[in-house]
């Protein structure tokens, strides 16, 4: 098996160059049909505003952010939403696991998920929760990685080009 051409690291601060690169990944994913909260066309300014808000959350300690980088720059990312109610200090929501189309099907999604699980443990979290489009690529990845399916919600969101999609909730106990 060949060595991956990317590395994964946690960002404790996010600068404007990284915001620009993360916006590129988000736009690529949405243009590829990923239902990740945004509709087409996704204006660059909207993608930048989203990542600037994430950067603020990272700086405030409300989010933990991982990025994957290769020779072309940032090519993947995933977040942990750490700002939970006081009766849930052991939990985090896993969000916006995005892989740039140029590096898909190379194991990066799985590597990001494993790194996110490790980061959750480092942050003192033992329970992760996420949702994914029912039956989609991410859904199948999460099942392969041992996430437990809780259930489906029909018509939960829209695909970027329109039309309803269902979502499936998953959890993973890290304790």
Secondary structure, 3 states (H helix, E strand, C coil): CCCCCCEEEEECCCCHHHHHHHHHHHHHHHHCCCCCCCCCCCCHHHHHHHHHHHHHHHHCCCEEEEEEEECCEEEEEEEEECCCCHHHCCEEEEEEEEECHHHCCCCHHHHHHHHHHHHHHHCCCCEEEEEEECCCHHHHHHHHCCCEEEEEEEEEEECCCCCEEEEEEEEEECC
